[in-house]
Amino acid sequence: QVQLVESGGGVVQAGGSLRLSCAASGGTFTRYVMAWFRQAPGKEREFVAGVTRGGLSADYTDSVKGRFTISRDNAKNMVYLQMNSLKPEDTALYYCAQRFSVLIGLKMADYDYWGQGTQVTVSS
């Protein structure tokens, strides 16, 4: 039984930083692409960042490029999202997702497992 547990969310002022963590259990971590999605109130869940199984390649949505960095530690079954220069429009519930593939997917339907989410609120 795969389980993903996010942590690290909180309230931060615009321009600040947060680091989200996702702990994975119940599967062979290195077989999965890992990603972060987010969902703001009244909006659809959107792709934020993804990282390949070995951690050598990543992809980002345009709005976070240069500000967010996704990484993974395969020895610890962890994936991280370092978020810098946060903006109020980054406010959302952030989800960790796992995909049994070699390719980073950009759609919700591409992913097999999901965490419960961690709230990020950026005040202006």
All heavy atoms as an XYZ file, in Angstrom:
947
protein
N       0.844     -1.180      0.000
C       0.000      0.000      0.000
C       0.884      1.235      0.000
O       1.575      1.526      0.947
C      -0.898      0.027      1.245
C      -1.858      1.186      1.304
C      -3.109      0.940      0.483
O      -3.358     -0.191      0.081
N      -3.871      1.978      0.248
N       0.841      1.979     -1.100
C       1.642      3.197     -1.199
C       1.005      4.302     -0.363
O      -0.211      4.480     -0.371
C       1.759      3.652     -2.667
C       2.412      5.025     -2.755
C       2.541      2.631     -3.483
N       1.835      5.014      0.351
C       1.365      6.151      1.139
C       2.300      7.322      0.933
O       3.530      7.162      0.966
C       1.293      5.792      2.622
C       0.633      6.851      3.475
C       0.455      6.422      4.920
O       1.086      5.487      5.385
N      -0.414      7.129      5.633
N       1.722      8.499      0.712
C       2.486      9.735      0.561
C       2.017     10.714      1.627
O       0.812     10.961      1.746
C       2.275     10.336     -0.822
C       2.628      9.443     -2.014
C       2.236     10.121     -3.329
C       4.106      9.110     -2.029
N       2.958     11.274      2.372
C       2.614     12.199      3.450
C       3.412     13.482      3.273
O       4.644     13.472      3.364
C       2.894     11.578      4.826
C       2.537     12.571      5.923
C       2.110     10.282      4.999
N       2.686     14.588      3.046
C       3.328     15.880      2.866
C       3.470     16.610      4.196
O       2.671     16.403      5.121
C       2.514     16.770      1.915
C       2.257     16.198      0.546
C       0.910     15.506      0.435
O       0.390     15.071      1.496
O       0.374     15.423     -0.683
N       4.461     17.487      4.259
C       4.650     18.352      5.420
C       5.401     19.600      4.976
O       5.922     19.652      3.859
C       5.422     17.628      6.522
O       6.705     17.251      6.068
N       5.424     20.589      5.863
C       6.216     21.782      5.594
C       5.434     23.001      5.174
O       6.010     24.079      5.007
N       4.135     22.855      4.993
C       3.334     24.015      4.632
C       3.205     24.990      5.788
O       3.597     24.700      6.922
N       2.652     26.161      5.489
C       2.469     27.164      6.526
C       2.102     28.502      5.938
O       1.748     28.600      4.758
N       2.181     29.525      6.789
C       1.883     30.898      6.372
C       3.198     31.664      6.285
O       4.012     31.615      7.222
C       0.934     31.575      7.373
C       0.646     33.003      6.932
C      -0.358     30.779      7.519
N       3.401     32.354      5.189
C       4.650     33.092      4.976
C       4.322     34.393      4.260
O       3.347     34.471      3.500
C       5.652     32.237      4.172
C       5.122     31.928      2.788
C       7.018     32.875      4.115
N       5.128     35.397      4.502
C       4.935     36.669      3.808
C       5.482     36.582      2.381
O       6.389     35.797      2.088
C       5.629     37.791      4.565
C       4.939     38.190      5.856
C       5.524     39.454      6.454
O       6.698     39.743      6.290
N       4.693     40.220      7.144
N       4.935     37.415      1.523
C       5.431     37.476      0.149
C       6.928     37.750      0.156
O       7.421     38.562      0.941
C       4.696     38.567     -0.620
N       7.637     37.036     -0.715
C       9.085     37.125     -0.767
C       9.802     36.105      0.077
O      11.019     35.934     -0.042
N       9.063     35.420      0.922
C       9.653     34.435      1.801
C       9.833     33.079      1.148
O       9.584     32.909     -0.057
N      10.260     32.113      1.959
C      10.557     30.770      1.460
C       9.905     29.714      2.342
O       9.688     29.928      3.539
C      12.072     30.531      1.441
O      12.727     31.430      0.570
N       9.628     28.583      1.726
C       9.170     27.390      2.424
C       9.770     26.179      1.727
O      10.024     26.215      0.518
C       7.648     27.262      2.405
C       6.818     28.092      3.369
C       5.344     27.894      3.088
C       7.140     27.743      4.823
N       9.937     25.109      2.496
C      10.387     23.845      1.917
C       9.364     22.775      2.254
O       9.155     22.465      3.437
C      11.748     23.441      2.472
C      12.355     22.227      1.779
C      13.503     21.677      2.585
N      14.338     20.757      1.829
C      15.063     19.793      2.399
N      15.058     19.645      3.715
N      15.802     18.988      1.637
N       8.742     22.238      1.236
C       7.792     21.148      1.419
C       8.521     19.815      1.326
O       9.463     19.663      0.550
C       6.698     21.199      0.362
C       5.910     22.507      0.243
C       4.801     22.350     -0.774
C       5.375     22.957      1.587
N       8.048     18.863      2.105
C       8.605     17.509      2.079
C       7.485     16.514      1.849
O       6.335     16.743      2.236
C       9.297     17.180      3.400
O      10.364     18.055      3.662
N       7.831     15.407      1.219
C       6.875     14.324      0.995
C       7.586     13.012      1.291
O       8.598     12.685      0.655
C       6.367     14.341     -0.437
S       5.326     12.934     -0.885
N       7.043     12.276      2.254
C       7.595     10.974      2.612
C       6.779      9.882      1.945
O       5.551      9.846      2.100
C       7.578     10.810      4.128
N       7.453      9.008      1.224
C       6.784      7.925      0.514
C       7.071      6.599      1.187
O       8.189      6.346      1.657
C       7.247      7.883     -0.935
N       6.070      5.737      1.223
C       6.247      4.412      1.781
C       5.371      3.417      1.022
O       4.411      3.812      0.356
C       5.903      4.382      3.270
O       4.547      4.737      3.472
N       5.734      2.146      1.128
C       4.883      1.096      0.584
C       5.161      0.720     -0.849
O       4.407     -0.053     -1.428
N       6.187      1.246     -1.449
C       6.492      0.872     -2.822
C       7.980      0.992     -3.065
O       8.730      1.369     -2.175
N       8.405      0.655     -4.283
C       9.808      0.821     -4.642
C       9.979      2.226     -5.187
O       9.645      2.511     -6.342
C      10.225     -0.228     -5.680
O       9.955     -1.536     -5.159
C      11.704     -0.099     -6.001
N      10.491      3.098     -4.358
C      10.487      4.534     -4.631
C      11.154      4.878     -5.953
O      10.692      5.742     -6.688
C      11.175      5.249     -3.466
C      11.091      6.741     -3.516
C       9.867      7.390     -3.386
C      12.230      7.516     -3.652
C       9.775      8.771     -3.412
C      12.159      8.896     -3.671
C      10.930      9.527     -3.558
N      12.221      4.184     -6.262
C      12.990      4.517     -7.458
C      12.293      4.124     -8.759
O      12.786      4.438     -9.835
C      14.377      3.869     -7.403
O      14.216      2.459     -7.152
C      15.231      4.484     -6.315
N      11.155      3.463     -8.666
C      10.388      3.120     -9.867
C       9.434      4.231    -10.270
O       8.764      4.132    -11.306
C       9.595      1.834     -9.644
C      10.466      0.594     -9.540
C       9.604     -0.647     -9.423
N      10.414     -1.861     -9.370
C       9.901     -3.086     -9.271
N       8.598     -3.251     -9.212
N      10.693     -4.122     -9.240
N       9.346      5.262     -9.436
C       8.313      6.273     -9.625
C       8.880      7.649     -9.934
O       9.803      8.129     -9.266
C       7.452      6.397     -8.375
C       6.643      5.162     -8.050
C       7.147      4.201     -7.182
C       5.392      4.969     -8.610
C       6.401      3.068     -6.881
C       4.641      3.846     -8.317
C       5.149      2.905     -7.451
O       4.421      1.788     -7.153
N       8.273      8.288    -10.922
C       8.406      9.736    -11.073
C       7.633     10.378     -9.931
O       6.562      9.899     -9.544
C       7.835     10.177    -12.435
C       7.549     11.653    -12.468
C       8.775      9.767    -13.564
N       8.176     11.452     -9.399
C       7.516     12.185     -8.321
C       7.199     13.604     -8.781
O       7.953     14.195     -9.558
C       8.410     12.238     -7.085
C       8.758     10.879     -6.515
S       7.328      9.936     -5.960
C       6.674     10.996     -4.672
N       6.097     14.141     -8.276
C       5.684     15.483     -8.687
C       4.954     16.187     -7.569
O       4.492     15.564     -6.606
C       4.787     15.394     -9.917
N       4.878     17.490     -7.718
C       4.056     18.339     -6.858
C       2.991     19.015     -7.721
O       3.295     19.528     -8.809
C       4.903     19.412     -6.177
C       5.814     18.874     -5.118
C       7.128     18.511     -5.265
C       5.492     18.660     -3.743
N       7.637     18.067     -4.062
C       6.650     18.155     -3.117
C       4.342     18.834     -2.967
C       6.695     17.834     -1.760
C       4.379     18.520     -1.625
C       5.539     18.024     -1.027
N       1.772     18.991     -7.227
C       0.656     19.720     -7.810
C       0.133     20.689     -6.755
O       0.442     20.552     -5.571
C      -0.470     18.759     -8.195
C      -0.235     17.995     -9.475
C       0.718     16.993     -9.539
C      -0.972     18.273    -10.611
C       0.943     16.282    -10.710
C      -0.773     17.562    -11.791
C       0.180     16.570    -11.836
N      -0.686     21.635     -7.185
C      -1.329     22.526     -6.224
C      -2.739     22.857     -6.694
O      -3.042     22.825     -7.881
C      -0.511     23.803     -6.031
C      -0.435     24.702     -7.254
C       0.521     25.863     -6.992
N       0.651     26.738     -8.149
C       1.511     27.747     -8.227
N       2.325     28.014     -7.203
N       1.569     28.500     -9.316
N      -3.560     23.193     -5.706
C      -4.941     23.556     -6.005
C      -5.341     24.736     -5.143
O      -5.373     24.634     -3.908
C      -5.885     22.376     -5.769
C      -7.295     22.635     -6.236
C      -8.120     21.363     -6.280
O      -7.762     20.337     -5.714
N      -9.228     21.418     -7.003
N      -5.653     25.840     -5.800
C      -6.131     27.035     -5.119
C      -7.653     26.977     -5.053
O      -8.295     26.298     -5.859
C      -5.676     28.281     -5.866
N      -8.258     27.685     -4.092
C      -9.719     27.666     -3.975
C     -10.398     28.076     -5.278
O     -10.036     29.084     -5.885
C      -9.982     28.682     -2.866
C      -8.742     28.690     -2.058
C      -7.619     28.485     -3.036
N     -11.350     27.269     -5.706
C     -12.097     27.587     -6.910
C     -11.390     27.280     -8.211
O     -11.911     27.590     -9.289
N     -10.196     26.694     -8.118
C      -9.423     26.400     -9.322
C      -9.132     24.914     -9.426
O      -9.230     24.182     -8.439
C      -8.113     27.188     -9.320
C      -8.310     28.703     -9.406
C      -6.985     29.406     -9.593
C      -7.175     30.902     -9.760
N      -5.880     31.609     -9.967
N      -8.761     24.492    -10.616
C      -8.400     23.102    -10.820
C      -6.996     22.837    -10.279
O      -6.160     23.733    -10.192
C      -8.465     22.759    -12.312
C      -9.864     22.798    -12.886
C      -9.921     22.291    -14.305
O      -8.851     22.032    -14.891
O     -11.034     22.144    -14.835
N      -6.747     21.584     -9.950
C      -5.419     21.192     -9.510
C      -4.458     21.286    -10.703
O      -4.770     20.824    -11.797
C      -5.445     19.764     -8.959
C      -4.234     19.390     -8.160
C      -4.403     18.037     -7.494
N      -5.556     18.009     -6.601
C      -5.843     16.967     -5.810
N      -5.065     15.904     -5.825
N      -6.908     17.005     -5.043
N      -3.290     21.877    -10.462
C      -2.343     22.082    -11.546
C      -0.968     21.537    -11.206
O      -0.564     21.520    -10.036
C      -2.224     23.582    -11.878
C      -1.645     24.425    -10.769
C      -1.307     25.855    -11.202
O      -1.373     26.168    -12.402
O      -0.953     26.652    -10.311
N      -0.264     21.121    -12.243
C       1.105     20.645    -12.108
C       2.011     21.804    -11.702
O       1.908     22.905    -12.259
C       1.557     20.067    -13.450
C       2.998     19.682    -13.528
C       3.427     18.453    -13.056
C       3.938     20.542    -14.071
C       4.757     18.085    -13.139
C       5.271     20.187    -14.162
C       5.677     18.952    -13.693
N       2.916     21.547    -10.766
C       3.888     22.544    -10.337
C       5.297     22.132    -10.764
O       6.005     22.900    -11.412
C       3.848     22.743     -8.813
C       4.949     23.707     -8.371
C       2.480     23.234     -8.366
N       5.687     20.912    -10.383
C       7.042     20.453    -10.683
C       7.078     18.937    -10.646
O       6.308     18.318     -9.915
C       8.041     21.018     -9.679
N       7.976     18.355    -11.423
C       8.157     16.909    -11.427
C       9.627     16.565    -11.553
O      10.414     17.359    -12.082
N      10.000     15.389    -11.061
C      11.397     14.950    -11.127
C      11.431     13.480    -11.536
O      10.591     12.681    -11.117
C      12.108     15.191     -9.768
C      11.475     14.392     -8.651
C      13.602     14.909     -9.871
N      12.395     13.142    -12.379
C      12.518     11.773    -12.856
C      13.015     10.837    -11.759
O      13.408     11.281    -10.680
C      13.455     11.715    -14.058
O      14.701     12.350    -13.720
C      12.847     12.425    -15.258
N      13.004      9.563    -12.050
C      13.260      8.546    -11.027
C      14.636      8.673    -10.409
O      14.798      8.484     -9.208
C      13.058      7.157    -11.621
C      11.638      6.914    -12.096
C      11.422      5.521    -12.599
N      12.304      5.161    -13.699
C      12.274      3.985    -14.299
N      11.413      3.061    -13.907
N      13.092      3.718    -15.286
N      15.628      9.010    -11.228
C      16.982      9.153    -10.715
C      17.298     10.537    -10.198
O      18.371     10.772     -9.636
N      16.363     11.460    -10.381
C      16.557     12.819     -9.896
C      17.387     13.703    -10.800
O      17.726     14.830    -10.419
N      17.705     13.232    -11.998
C      18.605     13.997    -12.857
C      17.890     15.003    -13.743
O      18.526     15.899    -14.309
C      19.418     13.032    -13.728
C      20.341     12.088    -12.974
C      21.102     11.202    -13.938
C      21.315     12.874    -12.086
N      16.590     14.846    -13.883
C      15.841     15.739    -14.760
C      14.577     16.194    -14.060
O      13.944     15.421    -13.338
C      15.496     15.030    -16.067
O      14.824     15.900    -16.947
N      14.221     17.470    -14.265
C      13.029     18.032    -13.647
C      12.289     18.907    -14.648
O      12.862     19.371    -15.642
C      13.404     18.843    -12.403
N      11.033     19.132    -14.353
C      10.200     19.993    -15.180
C       9.363     20.867    -14.255
O       8.999     20.432    -13.156
C       9.303     19.154    -16.089
C       8.722     19.952    -17.237
O       9.103     21.129    -17.405
O       7.884     19.399    -17.985
N       9.075     22.098    -14.702
C       8.347     23.055    -13.887
C       7.295     23.764    -14.721
O       7.498     24.005    -15.916
C       9.301     24.120    -13.321
C      10.395     23.575    -12.444
C      11.611     23.172    -12.970
C      10.215     23.462    -11.063
C      12.614     22.663    -12.173
C      11.212     22.959    -10.253
C      12.402     22.553    -10.814
O      13.387     22.051    -10.011
N       6.215     24.153    -14.069
C       5.297     25.048    -14.742
C       5.946     26.418    -14.841
O       6.778     26.793    -14.007
C       3.952     25.111    -13.991
O       2.993     25.765    -14.793
C       4.090     25.832    -12.661
N       5.583     27.156    -15.876
C       6.275     28.417    -16.154
C       6.248     29.390    -14.979
O       7.218     30.120    -14.739
C       5.662     29.079    -17.386
C       6.056     28.389    -18.684
O       6.995     27.571    -18.664
O       5.402     28.659    -19.711
N       5.154     29.434    -14.248
C       4.992     30.443    -13.205
C       5.935     30.253    -12.026
O       6.096     31.171    -11.218
C       3.549     30.480    -12.715
O       3.193     29.253    -12.128
N       6.566     29.087    -11.906
C       7.458     28.846    -10.759
C       8.916     28.685    -11.176
O       9.788     28.549    -10.308
C       7.012     27.627     -9.934
C       5.546     27.740     -9.554
C       7.297     26.317    -10.647
N       9.175     28.687    -12.462
C      10.555     28.512    -12.929
C      11.448     29.617    -12.371
O      11.098     30.798    -12.395
C      10.605     28.519    -14.457
C      10.098     27.236    -15.081
C      10.153     27.293    -16.596
C       9.626     26.001    -17.203
N       9.585     26.047    -18.686
N      12.616     29.216    -11.866
C      13.543     30.164    -11.269
C      13.267     30.458     -9.809
O      14.089     31.085     -9.137
N      12.117     30.020     -9.294
C      11.772     30.247     -7.879
C      11.669     28.956     -7.085
O      12.008     28.922     -5.910
C      10.441     31.005     -7.781
C      10.438     32.351     -8.452
C       9.163     33.134     -8.127
N       7.949     32.468     -8.607
C       6.936     32.120     -7.822
N       6.979     32.357     -6.531
N       5.871     31.544     -8.342
N      11.166     27.909     -7.711
C      10.962     26.620     -7.033
C      11.969     25.598     -7.545
O      12.347     25.615     -8.720
C       9.567     26.079     -7.315
C       8.431     26.830     -6.680
C       8.602     28.070     -6.090
C       7.153     26.291     -6.683
C       7.556     28.759     -5.508
C       6.085     26.960     -6.117
C       6.284     28.193     -5.534
N      12.373     24.694     -6.657
C      13.267     23.598     -7.031
C      12.752     22.303     -6.433
O      12.548     22.218     -5.221
C      14.695     23.856     -6.531
O      15.181     25.098     -7.048
C      15.629     22.731     -6.976
N      12.555     21.315     -7.293
C      12.160     19.990     -6.823
C      13.399     19.106     -6.729
O      14.303     19.193     -7.577
C      11.098     19.351     -7.744
C      10.556     18.059     -7.133
C      11.637     19.123     -9.147
C       9.343     17.495     -7.879
N      13.449     18.274     -5.698
C      14.559     17.338     -5.556
C      14.046     16.088     -4.849
O      12.950     16.089     -4.283
C      15.706     17.972     -4.758
O      15.280     18.317     -3.458
N      14.846     15.044     -4.906
C      14.461     13.802     -4.232
C      15.689     13.151     -3.624
O      16.813     13.316     -4.116
C      13.775     12.843     -5.193
C      14.618     12.351     -6.331
C      13.769     11.608     -7.366
N      13.221     10.356     -6.860
C      12.228      9.684     -7.444
N      11.662     10.175     -8.545
N      11.810      8.553     -6.941
N      15.444     12.406     -2.550
C      16.493     11.631     -1.892
C      16.023     10.183     -1.917
O      15.180      9.779     -1.096
C      16.690     12.128     -0.463
C      17.845     11.445      0.247
O      18.220     10.323     -0.140
O      18.372     12.028      1.203
N      16.550      9.412     -2.845
C      16.082      8.039     -3.012
C      16.496      7.135     -1.855
O      15.870      6.104     -1.617
C      16.580      7.472     -4.340
C      15.827      8.051     -5.526
O      14.758      8.639     -5.379
N      16.389      7.892     -6.715
N      17.515      7.504     -1.139
C      17.924      6.715      0.023
C      16.932      6.865      1.173
O      16.812      5.970      2.020
C      19.313      7.125      0.477
N      16.217      7.989      1.198
C      15.266      8.266      2.281
C      13.819      8.192      1.821
O      12.909      8.433      2.627
C      15.546      9.652      2.869
C      16.904      9.787      3.520
C      17.087     11.189      4.099
C      18.441     11.321      4.786
N      18.630     12.689      5.346
N      13.580      7.903      0.550
C      12.217      7.879     -0.002
C      11.503      9.213      0.214
O      10.333      9.252      0.639
C      11.387      6.732      0.604
C      11.822      5.374      0.105
O      12.829      5.249     -0.586
N      11.082      4.353      0.477
N      12.222     10.289     -0.076
C      11.697     11.630      0.143
C      11.769     12.450     -1.137
O      12.693     12.299     -1.938
C      12.494     12.358      1.230
C      12.436     11.733      2.601
S      10.848     11.945      3.409
C      10.792     13.728      3.605
N      10.801     13.339     -1.284
C      10.854     14.342     -2.343
C      10.570     15.696     -1.696
O       9.794     15.787     -0.738
C       9.867     14.024     -3.489
C       8.434     14.050     -3.007
C      10.065     14.957     -4.648
N      11.220     16.727     -2.231
C      11.152     18.051     -1.640
C      10.755     19.089     -2.690
O      10.996     18.902     -3.895
C      12.507     18.443     -1.052
C      13.067     17.434     -0.088
C      14.030     16.512     -0.500
C      12.637     17.392      1.234
C      14.543     15.575      0.374
C      13.150     16.457      2.115
C      14.102     15.548      1.682
O      14.614     14.622      2.557
N      10.188     20.179     -2.208
C       9.942     21.333     -3.066
C      10.413     22.567     -2.310
O       9.770     22.981     -1.335
C       8.466     21.454     -3.432
C       8.148     22.555     -4.441
C       8.752     22.218     -5.811
C       6.638     22.775     -4.576
N      11.532     23.114     -2.745
C      12.035     24.359     -2.179
C      11.377     25.510     -2.912
O      11.517     25.628     -4.134
C      13.555     24.433     -2.309
C      14.156     25.714     -1.790
C      14.010     25.871     -0.287
O      14.246     24.931      0.465
N      13.622     27.057      0.165
N      10.684     26.357     -2.165
C       9.937     27.464     -2.759
C      10.511     28.778     -2.247
O      10.435     29.050     -1.048
C       8.455     27.342     -2.410
C       7.844     26.000     -2.782
S       6.061     25.938     -2.519
C       5.997     26.101     -0.733
N      11.059     29.560     -3.144
C      11.626     30.859     -2.807
C      10.836     31.969     -3.494
O      10.085     31.724     -4.428
C      13.090     30.922     -3.237
C      13.950     29.885     -2.557
O      13.713     29.518     -1.411
N      14.976     29.411     -3.254
N      11.040     33.185     -3.023
C      10.369     34.359     -3.608
C       8.875     34.108     -3.769
O       8.294     34.358     -4.832
C      10.994     34.699     -4.965
O      12.375     34.948     -4.839
N       8.263     33.643     -2.719
C       6.854     33.285     -2.787
C       5.975     34.498     -3.028
O       6.266     35.608     -2.555
C       6.438     32.560     -1.509
C       6.884     31.092     -1.453
C       6.887     30.587     -0.013
C       5.989     30.239     -2.323
N       4.896     34.245     -3.760
C       3.939     35.285     -4.115
C       2.558     34.895     -3.595
O       2.272     33.702     -3.427
C       3.877     35.430     -5.641
C       5.208     35.712     -6.300
C       5.069     35.730     -7.818
C       6.403     35.999     -8.487
N       6.273     36.034     -9.977
N       1.683     35.864     -3.386
C       0.322     35.524     -2.940
C      -0.370     34.526     -3.864
O      -1.155     33.683     -3.397
C      -0.380     36.877     -2.926
C       0.718     37.855     -2.642
C       1.912     37.321     -3.377
N      -0.074     34.579     -5.148
C      -0.715     33.654     -6.085
C      -0.195     32.229     -5.970
O      -0.717     31.316     -6.616
C      -0.557     34.146     -7.533
C       0.845     34.511     -7.927
C       1.131     36.006     -7.796
O       0.721     36.624     -6.782
O       1.780     36.554     -8.716
N       0.815     32.008     -5.144
C       1.270     30.647     -4.851
C       0.436     29.993     -3.759
O       0.619     28.803     -3.471
C       2.737     30.657     -4.418
C       3.680     31.105     -5.519
O       3.495     30.678     -6.678
O       4.618     31.874     -5.211
N      -0.457     30.748     -3.152
C      -1.315     30.203     -2.095
C      -2.176     29.073     -2.645
O      -2.895     29.248     -3.636
C      -2.201     31.312     -1.508
O      -1.375     32.271     -0.850
C      -3.205     30.729     -0.527
N      -2.078     27.902     -2.018
C      -2.804     26.721     -2.497
C      -2.565     25.554     -1.549
O      -1.692     25.626     -0.670
C      -2.345     26.332     -3.898
N      -3.315     24.501     -1.771
C      -3.046     23.223     -1.132
C      -2.100     22.468     -2.059
O      -2.414     22.283     -3.240
C      -4.341     22.465     -0.925
C      -4.318     21.200     -0.081
C      -3.819     21.494      1.330
C      -5.708     20.574     -0.023
N      -0.941     22.079     -1.542
C       0.086     21.428     -2.354
C       0.062     19.927     -2.112
O       0.100     19.474     -0.957
C       1.458     21.995     -2.009
C       1.706     23.346     -2.635
C       1.040     24.486     -2.184
C       2.588     23.496     -3.697
C       1.245     25.718     -2.772
C       2.820     24.735     -4.295
C       2.128     25.836     -3.824
O       2.340     27.067     -4.416
N       0.029     19.179     -3.220
C      -0.059     17.733     -3.170
C       1.201     17.089     -3.752
O       1.711     17.536     -4.790
C      -1.244     17.236     -3.987
C      -2.589     17.653     -3.486
C      -3.189     18.825     -3.920
C      -3.286     16.856     -2.578
C      -4.430     19.208     -3.473
C      -4.535     17.224     -2.121
C      -5.112     18.400     -2.576
O      -6.348     18.762     -2.125
N       1.619     16.031     -3.131
C       2.673     15.167     -3.652
C       2.006     14.042     -4.453
O       0.961     13.527     -4.042
C       3.456     14.600     -2.469
S       4.768     13.446     -2.880
N       2.600     13.668     -5.581
C       2.020     12.637     -6.425
C       3.115     11.720     -6.964
O       4.270     12.129     -7.124
C       1.248     13.264     -7.583
N       2.729     10.504     -7.265
C       3.668      9.469     -7.675
C       3.159      8.793     -8.940
O       1.968      8.472     -9.041
C       3.796      8.442     -6.536
C       4.962      7.521     -6.613
C       5.066      6.668     -5.358
O       4.141      5.932     -5.013
N       6.190      6.753     -4.680
N       4.083      8.589     -9.895
C       3.707      8.010    -11.172
C       4.641      6.866    -11.531
O       5.870      7.053    -11.522
C       3.794      9.080    -12.267
C       3.346      8.581    -13.629
C       3.607      9.594    -14.723
N       2.915      9.208    -15.948
C       3.250      9.619    -17.149
N       4.260     10.446    -17.317
N       2.567      9.227    -18.203
N       4.075      5.705    -11.865
C       4.870      4.541    -12.243
C       5.222      4.689    -13.715
O       4.518      4.202    -14.597
C       4.078      3.261    -11.976
C       4.878      2.013    -12.183
C       5.969      1.731    -11.378
C       4.542      1.113    -13.184
C       6.706      0.584    -11.561
C       5.277     -0.041    -13.382
C       6.365     -0.310    -12.567
N       6.325      5.412    -13.978
C       6.719      5.715    -15.354
C       8.139      6.261    -15.343
O       8.700      6.563    -14.291
C       5.766      6.757    -15.938
O       6.159      7.155    -17.239
N       8.702      6.397    -16.542
C      10.003      7.046    -16.674
C       9.847      8.503    -17.061
O      10.815      9.273    -17.011
C      10.893      6.329    -17.715
C      11.181      4.906    -17.272
C      10.254      6.358    -19.094
N       8.637      8.889    -17.444
C       8.402     10.246    -17.927
C       7.618     11.075    -16.918
O       6.705     10.568    -16.260
C       7.635     10.208    -19.249
C       8.310      9.487    -20.411
C       7.368      9.438    -21.605
C       9.620     10.172    -20.784
N       7.943     12.350    -16.847
C       7.189     13.274    -15.996
C       5.882     13.605    -16.702
O       5.890     14.066    -17.843
C       7.989     14.560    -15.742
C       9.288     14.250    -14.997
C       7.147     15.565    -14.950
C      10.244     15.422    -14.912
N       4.767     13.388    -16.041
C       3.468     13.743    -16.595
C       3.042     15.105    -16.098
O       3.439     15.537    -15.009
N       2.211     15.763    -16.878
C       1.767     17.109    -16.528
C       0.303     17.163    -16.105
O      -0.176     18.231    -15.703
C       1.985     18.060    -17.716
C       3.417     18.145    -18.262
C       3.474     19.164    -19.392
C       4.408     18.496    -17.169
N      -0.384     16.040    -16.174
C      -1.807     16.004    -15.862
C      -2.070     15.146    -14.637
O      -1.345     14.189    -14.352
C      -2.604     15.467    -17.049
C      -2.396     16.228    -18.339
C      -3.302     15.719    -19.443
C      -3.088     14.263    -19.768
N      -1.785     14.037    -20.389
N      -3.124     15.472    -13.935
C      -3.514     14.688    -12.761
C      -3.691     13.215    -13.109
O      -3.282     12.333    -12.355
C      -4.823     15.207    -12.181
C      -4.727     16.475    -11.371
S      -6.320     16.885    -10.637
C      -6.614     15.443     -9.614
N      -4.303     12.962    -14.272
C      -4.602     11.589    -14.667
C      -3.343     10.766    -14.920
O      -3.412      9.536    -14.997
C      -5.476     11.593    -15.915
N      -2.201     11.422    -15.051
C      -0.943     10.705    -15.278
C      -0.422     10.029    -14.012
O       0.471      9.196    -14.098
C       0.141     11.677    -15.766
C      -0.144     12.233    -17.158
O      -0.864     11.568    -17.934
O       0.345     13.348    -17.458
N      -0.958     10.387    -12.844
C      -0.397      9.955    -11.566
C      -1.263      8.922    -10.869
O      -2.483      8.968    -10.935
C      -0.124     11.173    -10.678
C       1.048     11.949    -11.235
C       0.875     12.845    -12.285
C       2.348     11.719    -10.767
C       1.964     13.494    -12.855
C       3.429     12.373    -11.326
C       3.225     13.253    -12.376
O       4.309     13.891    -12.942
N      -0.565      8.005    -10.208
C      -1.218      6.840     -9.624
C      -1.569      7.013     -8.149
O      -2.553      6.444     -7.676
C      -0.298      5.616     -9.773
C       0.091      5.376    -11.217
O      -0.806      5.130    -12.034
O       1.301      5.458    -11.529
N      -0.746      7.734     -7.428
C      -0.942      7.894     -5.984
C      -0.799      9.355     -5.589
O       0.012     10.085     -6.177
C       0.067      7.040     -5.207
C      -0.028      5.570     -5.515
C       0.886      4.962     -6.358
C      -1.040      4.794     -4.949
C       0.796      3.612     -6.648
C      -1.133      3.442     -5.236
C      -0.221      2.864     -6.083
O      -0.312      1.523     -6.376
N      -1.539      9.722     -4.531
C      -1.581     11.106     -4.065
C      -1.516     11.159     -2.551
O      -2.031     10.271     -1.860
C      -2.886     11.774     -4.515
C      -2.988     11.923     -5.987
C      -3.426     10.990     -6.885
C      -2.617     13.079     -6.757
N      -3.354     11.495     -8.169
C      -2.867     12.772     -8.112
C      -2.105     14.328     -6.427
C      -2.610     13.688     -9.137
C      -1.861     15.237     -7.439
C      -2.114     14.914     -8.780
N      -0.906     12.246     -2.060
C      -0.978     12.536     -0.641
C      -2.223     13.341     -0.321
O      -3.041     13.632     -1.209
N      -2.342     13.729      0.955
C      -3.516     14.481      1.417
C      -3.346     15.981      1.243
O      -4.322     16.722      1.338
C      -3.789     14.150      2.884
C      -4.225     12.703      3.091
C      -5.505     12.390      2.351
O      -6.506     13.062      2.470
N      -5.467     11.349      1.521
N      -2.137     16.429      1.035
C      -1.900     17.846      0.801
C      -1.409     18.589      2.025
O      -1.678     18.200      3.168
N      -0.699     19.682      1.770
C      -0.247     20.578      2.825
C      -0.519     22.000      2.353
O      -0.249     22.357      1.205
C       1.242     20.348      3.155
O       1.609     21.163      4.267
C       2.151     20.653      1.978
N      -1.078     22.821      3.248
C      -1.524     24.161      2.879
C      -0.362     25.154      2.904
O       0.385     25.224      3.881
C      -2.626     24.643      3.815
C      -3.132     26.044      3.532
C      -3.867     26.155      2.203
O      -4.604     25.240      1.824
N      -3.660     27.254      1.491
N      -0.263     25.932      1.834
C       0.688     27.036      1.757
C      -0.107     28.321      1.580
O      -0.914     28.421      0.650
C       1.674     26.852      0.593
C       2.523     28.107      0.392
C       2.555     25.638      0.829
N       0.113     29.275      2.469
C      -0.566     30.559      2.392
C       0.484     31.665      2.372
O       1.324     31.741      3.277
C      -1.511     30.763      3.576
O      -2.473     29.700      3.605
C      -2.241     32.094      3.462
N       0.443     32.492      1.335
C       1.396     33.587      1.187
C       0.638     34.897      1.344
O      -0.267     35.198      0.558
C       2.105     33.531     -0.165
C       3.173     34.630     -0.246
C       2.731     32.164     -0.394
N       1.005     35.663      2.358
C       0.320     36.922      2.606
C       1.061     38.072      1.928
O       2.291     38.061      1.810
C       0.229     37.166      4.107
O       1.525     37.258      4.669
N       0.288     39.066      1.512
C       0.900     40.203      0.808
C       1.301     41.299      1.769
O       0.973     41.274      2.939
C      -0.077     40.737     -0.232
O      -1.282     41.106      0.400
